[in-house]
Amino acid sequence: MFALKATYDDLVYNSPYLPEFKTIGEIKPFEGFIGQERAIRAFETALNINERGFNVFVVGVPQTGRRTLVTNFLMQRAIKMNKPKDWIYVYNFSNPSEPKAISLEPGKGVQFKRDMEKLAEDVIEAIEKMFESEDYAAKKAELEDEYMARKTRLWEELREKAAQLGFAVQLTPTGVITVPVYEGKPVTPEVLETLPEEVKNAFNENSRKLKHIIEGTLYKSRKLDREYKEKLIELDKYAALFTVGSMFEEMIKQYEENEGVVEYLKEVEKDILDNLVQLKTEQQEFKEVLKKRYSVNLFVDNSQTFGAPVIFERNPTYANLVGKVEYYSRSGMLFTDFTLIKPGALHKANGGFLILEAENVLRNPFAWEGLKRCLLSGEIVVENLETALGFSNIVSLRPQSIPLDVKVFLIATPRIYYLLYEYDEDVRKLFKIKGEFDWEMDANAENVQKYLGFISSVCCRYNLPELDREAVRRVLWYSARLAADKRKFSMRFGEISSLIREACSIASQRGSKIVEEQDVKEAFERSEERVNLLQTKYDEHILQRYLMIETTGEKVGQVNGLTVLDLGDYSFGIPVKITAKVHLGQPGVVDLQREADLSGRIHSKAVLTIASFFGQRYVQKFPLTLSATLNFEQVYSIVEGDSASLAEVVALISAIANVPVKQGIAVTGSMNQNGEAQPVGGVTEKVEGFHRACKLQGLTGEQGVIIPKANLENLVLKDEVLEDIKKGLFHIWTVEHVDEVIEILTGRKPGKQIGVGKFEKGTVNDLVVKALEKAYKMAEKIEAGKKAKRKGKNRRKKRG
C-alpha cells in the first residue's frame, strides 16, 4: 500500500467527449427529456393502465426539472387524447337545494348556456305579448261571458225559488240577504211579528228551506268560479303552449341525444306553464327571478381545450381542489344559488391530468384528505370545508356529484414521499406508480451531446447570447461540481439554467455578443458571494485565531479533521481540531462528544469501530489497560457521520506512541475495522475549506489534504486550489489504508505486522504496542502493590 499524491492533471476537470465548435449556436437545441428514462417509463405505465389508483408519485430532489418534465410529457400525450365533456349545473325543480349536474359534449356547454339565455328571454317576451294580444283577450272575454251567463242563470233560479217561498233575495258584498214578502211588499221583522201565527210559521218553515237552497246556490257559484279559474288556467296554458311550445320543441330537437338536457328542458317548460299567473301580473322582479332560475352555470368549459386538459394547481387549498359554493350578502343575510357553485382543479382536470406539489397540498388544511376522498370515491362532491367539518349552521346547497376520471401526478421530495408511504396507507392504494427522478447522469458521449443541446435550448428559449466552447466547458465543470463527481453531470437543470442566464447578463453588460469562460466563472463567483456570508465569518475567525486551527508545525495527539456545514442553499468545508489524550484508568476509548450527548449515532458507531480496530491490531497478547479520550475542539453542536474516523484513529496512535503529527495536513475519510479507508461525502468542500485556512495563515508548500482513494473522482475543485496544487504550494494525497495516513502525517514508517501483536521494530505501530504493553505492566505493578497493602492490613487486623 502506497499513498499517492494527486497531480494537477489528475485533478483538473476535462470532458473528453466535448466536440469541436466555436459557439453553442452550432449545436442543435435538444427538445426531449434528458436522462430521466426511468421516470418516463413509469409515467408511460401509468398512462397505459386506465384503472383507479394508478396515479403517480413523482419523487426527486428540487431543481431536477420534475415539474417541467411532467408538464411537457403530459402535454405531448394530452394533445392526442379526446376532449373531455363539459359540465353544467342547472336548477333542480324537484329539490332546489340539490342542483343538477349535466354533462355535454365538449364545446356544447357554452352553446347551451347561450341557447338557454335566449330561450328564457324569448319565452317570457312571447308570453307577455300573448297576454296582451287581441286573440287572447277575445278568448278570455268569451270564457268570462260564458261563466257570467251561467252564474247569472244560477242566481235567477235562486230568486225564482225564493219568490215561490215568499222571499226576496238581495246579493251584497257581504253575502246573500233574504227579505220576507207579504202581499207583494217586503216585511220587516217588527211587522212580521204582528202577522197571524200561521203566516209566521209558514215564513219560518220557508226560511229554513230557502237557507238550504242558498247554500246550494253558493256552492254551485263557488264551483263555477273554480271552473272558471281552471278553464282560464287551461286557456293560459294552451295559449302559452301554443306560443312557446315550438320554441321548446326546436330546442329539444337540437339536444335530443342528451337525455339530461331533454329532461331539463321539459322541466323548464312545465315550470313556465306553472308560473303563468305570476307572469300575468307583469312584476319585473319575478321575471328576473325566472330568468336566473332558467340560466345555466357553465361549470366546466372545454370548448377551448386542445385534447385532454393538463392542470397544474399552484395553490391547492381544499376549495381550489374540490370547488366551493359562494355566497352573497343582502340585508345582513347570506344567500346563494346554483349559479354560485365554483369548480376546483379536479373538475378542470377531469378527463385529463392534474399536477400537484405534495408539500403545498399538505400545507393546506384538509386539502390532502379532500383529494384522497375524491380519488377513493371516484367522484367530486362540491362541499364547503366549514360544512364538511360541521362547523357551519348556514343552509347551503348540496350539488350533485360529478364522476371523476383523472390521473394525478404528485410531485414530492424523497423525504415527503417516504413519510406519507410509511404513515398513510391510502398512498399505496391511490399512488401505485412511483416515478423517481435521478439527480445525476453519466458524462458519456451521448449525454454530453444532450447536455450541449440543453445549453443551446436555454439560450434559444431566453434569446440569450451564445456561449463559446470554453464557456460551455466551464458550465459542464459546474454541473460536475453539483454532481460531486467528474464522471457525472448534475440534473439540477434549474441551477444550470440560472448560471447560464447570469453569465449571459454579465457578457451583455460588457457589450459582448459571445459569452466567454470568464463570464461563467464570474457568474459562479457572484452566485456564491450572495450566499457565503457565514463562510467568510468562519474564515475571519480562523484568521483571528478565534478558531484555533494550526496549519504549520507538529503536535502529539492532534490532527486536523474536516467537516462540511450545509446551509441548504450553500455548503462549505471547515477544518476541525481533533485531539486525543491517554492515561491509565478504565480501559477503552471515551468519546467526549458522546459523553456530553453531542454525538450522533453514526459517529458513535465510528468510535466503536476505532476501539475494535485497536483491540484487534494492538492488544492480542495482553488486555488493554489504557484509557483514551477523543474530542472535537471548539465544536458545540451535534457531531454526526464517520468521515473523521481516519483522523481520530491517527490522533489516538499519535497520543499513545508519543509521535508528533504534521498540522499542515488535514484528513478526511471513514475507516472500517480492518483499517481500510472508505469514501466520504463533501470531499470537494472539505479540501477547499482547508485550502482557505492554509492560505489565510500562509501557504508553505507542505500543506494539503489526505482523502480516500475512492474519492479522487469526486474532486471538482476551484481554479485557485488547482493553481496552488500546480505550483506545489498545496497537495492532495489519496490513501487506501490508515497506515498510509500514519506515514504521511508522521513522516515515519507505520510498520508491517510480523506476527500476532508484533510490528517492525522502531515503527509507529511498534511504538503503539510497546506503549500499551508498558501501560499494562504499570497497571499490573500498581494492582500488585494494592494487593500487598490489603494483605498487610488484614494481618494487622488479625493480630489486633
Protein Blocks (a to p, Z undefined) as FASTA:
>chain_A
ZZddddfklmpccdfklccdfblklpccdfbdehilmmmmmmmmmmmpccehiacddddd
ehklmmmmmmmmmmmmmmmpccdddddddddfklmmlccdddddehjlmmmmmmmmmmmm
mmmmmmmmmmmpmklmmmmmmmmmmmmmmmmmmmmmmmmmmmmnopacdddfkbccdddd
eehiacdfklmmmpcfklmmmmmmmmmmmmmmmmmmmmmmmmmmmmmmmmmmmmmmmmmm
mmmmmmmmmmmmmmmmpmklmmmmmmmmmmmmmmmmmmmnopaklmmmmmmmmpccdfba
cklpghjaddddfblcfklmnopaddddeehiacddfklpccdfklmmgoiacdddfklm
mmpghklmmmmmmmmnopacdddfklmnopafbdcdddddddddddddddddfklmmmmm
mmmmklmmmmmbccdddfbdcdbfklmmmmmmmmmmmmmmnopacddfklmmmmmmmmmm
mnopakbccfblklmmmmmmmmmmmmmmnopabdcfklmmmmmmmmmmmmmmmmmmmmmm
mmnomaccdfedjdehiacddddddehjaccdddddddddddeddeddddfklmnopacf
klmmmmmmmmmmmmmmmmmmbccfbdcddddehiabdcedjklmmmmmmmmmmmmnopac
dfkbcceddddfkopacddehklmmmmmmmmmmmmnopehlaccdddfklmmmpccdfkl
mmmmmnopaccdddfbfklmmmmmnopaebiafbehiacehiaklmmmmmmmmmmmmmmm
mmmmmmmmmmmmmmmmmmZZ
